[in-house]
Amino acid sequence: MTEKSACVSSMTGFARTDGGAASTAQDGAATDWSWSWEIRSVNSKGLDLRMRLPSVAEAWEQQVRARVGAVLHRGSVTVNWSLERADRATAPDLVVNEAFLELVLGLQQRLEDKGLVFPTAPSLDRLLAVRGVVETVERVADAAVIEQLAPTALGDLDAALLSLVDARRREGDRLHTFLLGHLDEIDALTAAAAKVAEAQPAALRKRLQDQLAMLLQASPPVSEERLAQEIALLATKADVREETDRLTAHVGACRDLLKAGGAVGRKLDFICQELNREANTLCSKAVDLDLTNIGVELKTRIERFREQVQNVE
């Protein structure tokens, strides 16, 4: 088959977007932040979303869920957002604990008042070396910071989602080719089954004769009406034209869905069940080994098709 679809998507994909922005604290100091969005997607019966956000950004949960749901219909999706200071290599802010320093100096004065004499006055460098006088302060993200970063950061989430959609569509194009190949094989095997069934009337006649002999030798004898019913039933069971016609119709329906595109995975999965049901019936009606072998191969091809369908959105 030569038809192509740009609209069939896989449920498997990965995307990452990096970004950054600055926030301004209440004291006017600016802090540069960097982040990354990572989104992974695998197959699932529905849309199953898991989020890994810093606790300070948990308020974004509903917004993230809405943005993902707007572009994805199926898949097990994991969204991860990591945030850190962009200037982590620089030294942290130093803050002098003046209240503690005053306590230290007050202690010296009280000791001198009690008669203790210090040979020299304490120098600034020694005072600053006292543990607790100088503290290092790391700027961390809080609710105010997250509010400032939200427009840019969530915009990067949208970009990551578009990248994921593109990745899933590229994978969908590959799947589309495989699926059409499987359908061609199923179609060819269906045609072969119909040809074998039509070309071997002798096998069918032999089967009917054997069944009739059993009925005629039954004790007590089978009535003519019952005999006619059994003959009609045997003939119907041995006729696989209905199964091959349905198989052909189901293959056509699958091709139509692939050509239409969109979220067709569930519909294709349902048709796979119907294909398998018809293949099973065909095998049960087979009157010779050739038709049985075709039926078994048909079931194998349908199963391969179904496995690939599980990845279609």
Buried (B, 14 or more C-beta within 10 A) or exposed (E): BEEEBEBBBBBBBBBEBEBBBEBEEEEEEEBBBBBBBBBBBBBBEEBEBEBEBBEBBEEBEEEBBEBBEEEBBBBBBBBBBEBEBBEEEEEEEEEEBEEBBEEBEEEBEEEEEEEEEEEEEEEEEEBEEEEEBBEEEEBEBEEEBBEBBBEBBBEBBBBBBEBBBEBBBEBBBEBBEBBBBBBBBBBEBBBBBBEBBEEBEEBBEEBBEEBBEEBEEEEEEBEEEEBEEBBEEBEEBBEBEEBBEBBBEBBEBBBEBBBEBEBBBBBBBEBBEBBBBBBBBBBEBBBBEBBBBBBBBBBEBBBBBBEBBBBBB
